[in-house]
Amino acid sequence: MERKLFSKIVNRLLICLFIFCMSWMHVSAQMGIENLPFAAGAQCDPLTFNRFTGSYHSNLYIGNQVGSNVLLAWGQNMNTYITGVTGDILAPVFVSTSSYAGVPYEVKSSSTGGGNGPSVMGLRTSSNLYIFGDMANIAAITSMSNFGGPSLIDSRSKVTLKLPTGIAITDIAQFAISPTAIAIVTNLGHVYILTKVQNLQGDKGIANSAIWHHVTLTNGTTFLSGVIKFSLSNSGAFALTSSGHIYYWGAPANVNGIVNTATSYNYAYDMSTQIPSGITVVDIVTLGQSVTGATNVLFLLGNNLKVYSCGINTQGVLGVGNASVTFNQPTFQPINALTNIVRIDGNTEAGLFTMGAMTTTGHVFGWGNGVASMLGIVAQSSFTGTYTNTLPVDIYGVGGFSDFSISGHFTIAFFTNLSLGIDQYWYVGHNIGGSIGIPSNITPVISNAVTAKLDAPATISFDCSNTQPTITVSGTLNPFVTCSGIVSGNQSISIVGTSLTNDVIITAPAGFEISLTSGSGFSNSITISGTGGTITSTNIYVRISAGSSGSVSGNIVLSSTGANSQTIPISGTINPLPIIATTTGAARTGPGALTISGTVSPAIGTTIDWFLNPTGGTALAIGSLSYTTGIISTTTTYFAEARNATTGCVSTLRTPVIATINGTLFAGSIGSNQSYCVGQSLAPLNSIVGASGGTGTITYQWQISTDNITFSIIPGVLNVSYNPVPPTQTSYYRRLAFTVSDGSVVSNVITIVVNPKPVANF
């Protein structure tokens, strides 16, 4: 069993499971279990980690006695291991607090198997680390002098003073035992290993089973750190860090996306590139055996509530429906038969290829090696036989369980029987030496067809709702794309908080903003308060903020006191806005169609959409640098909007472009008629009314005629008025007005009469 503490994730479902199961009035009468949902119990010490451990047939449990931690023991050889007096314990008993010092925080165990199931047991308390049990098995792990004793009360079992130099008991966050190694993980996430298997040392050092080995990265000098979850098999170790990286060391495993049955790793190999795209890893398990040529099988639980496996398919342990023992899956692939999984566990105690998973509704599924009916299957009752289950099976056939453990030759699942008001567990598998904990039940192998449930001893609760504060994130964020000055569209992730002691603070990186409401209330940081330490599934909406530019990236950070912070990578691109560089209007005289146009920047990839309104409305034309109007009779303003055809970004404002309709060109009038005698001066021909209308600039030209029929141009006379050269005979004058578009129009005619000089008669 890799972890025996109530799932950090499962507790988030307390409320919904309670409602679901209260409506479930009858389960299987044959199973004798009714109303299985678990309920929140009193808080145990908040540092409690793994509450239950079972090797082949020996069990330790940290129970909750009115809010205090107590240690219970039962099973084969447990009297020997606890008191030093040879014998089994047939029903759970309290371990005397005089046998150990401090508050029980964590229990672990392993076994090499066999009829007697000799075990190595581990107990971490607030003040000591104890290793005790079968001395031959302890000797198979380490040659360190006096490390471990045959019973808990033996002085050698208290190994606190034999921890790595500089490491105190208060520095330890968790530990693990397999038949070949003991490992501790510190509060800073460093890993130390005691083992006789060189590759498990993880420090690139020579074999030495008498010392603790400080696990390093590939360079052999940088220590692995930040580990928050750890799994140890007979021949491999698997670690998950707070930054979301996964590391492996030990016997061959498929760590880099290819089949590997030859290369071992005596250092922490960063295999994070093998994490399936779009998921955050929330739990890990590795399974392997201490035999020549052993390879390890690796499992991930993602925040998408899916289980992934990779490695060789020994006894169908990949869970993908393939029965071939030579089938080797090089990369992590989903076990498609499993959905909504919140907890995984593997048979790390005994080197068996058995895996289990629990759903959000408390159903427990198992696959792989089903020896001794430990998957609840009646036909697999032999504990000497080998069974291959290539697809997950519902071990108990009912839901509502709150925790479970795959351990040695049996599986235990815990629940609260609400109808009876007591905590219980249900046992399937090999029953020997009192391992079930019910003296009256002597059935050697128990399947799910047999009632095998144990009530918690008086005043003890199996429901220890004291898990580490946990933030779980589901959903993925694709790269964002938007245009300068415009917020992007929303994407969302959802979070769940369990066992929280404080609010969850969510902070967005520069260039992004977040909200609890789609479309409004966005800011750089938000705070979510839970109820009773729980935040039910809550959507967090994310978008690029309006003031961002260029490329933006970073991590959304979710944090709460005592919880491992979660980081969600996020990136986006803000495309620049195109602009209207120039516009050209058009004009004409009288009703008709006009063509207006514009230029854009950047010139490549940008076009113009034409509108009748400065904002809103439907485009009149799309994707053209010019626009030809319909027939219009009045001057009309149109609006040009630049649009990048690739990014879809449009200019900030639409630019007005005018299509002008002018009236008919009017020549105006000139004045006035006059007569004169030769030799006299003439008055100017003035403009009475200037020319007007038409399209374009009005130009003038004066003409003269002597017969008021045929007119000729007066060279160089282009002004609105004209000072005529005195004619020698009566002459006629007119003014032409014209534009390039309209041609010419003629004013009224002015006559200058020339009178002859008077002749004197003498």
Protein Blocks (a to p, Z undefined) as FASTA:
>chain_A
ZZlcdcfklmmmmmmmmmmmmmmmbccfklopahjbccddddddfkbcbfbdcdfkpccd
dddeehiacdddedehklmmmnopacddfbdcdddfklpgcjdfbdcdddeejjkopacd
ddddfkbccdedjfklmmmmpccehiacfbfklmklpmmlmgcehiafklpmbdcddfkb
ccdddfkopacdddfbfklnonopacdfkbccddddfkomaccehiabdcddfkbccddd
fkopacdedddddfeopacfkbccfbdcdfklmpcghiacfbdcddddddehiacddddd
dfkopacdeddfehhlnonopabfkbccfbdcddfkbghiabdcddfknopacdddddfk
opacdehjfehhlnopaklmbfkbccddfbdcdfkopahiabdcdehjaccdddddfkno
pacdddedjdeehlnopaklmcfbdcfkbccdddddehiafbdcfbccddddeddddddd
ddehiacdddddddddehiabdcdddddehiacdfbehiaiafbdcdddeehiacddddd
ddddfkbghjaddddddddehiacdddddddddddddddfbdcddddedjdddddddddd
dfehpacdddfbfggcidfbghiabdcddddfbdcddddddddfknopacfbdcdddddd
dddddebjadddddddehiacdddddfbdceejedjddddddddfklmaccddehiabfb
dcddddfbdcddddddddfklopaddddddddddddddddZZ
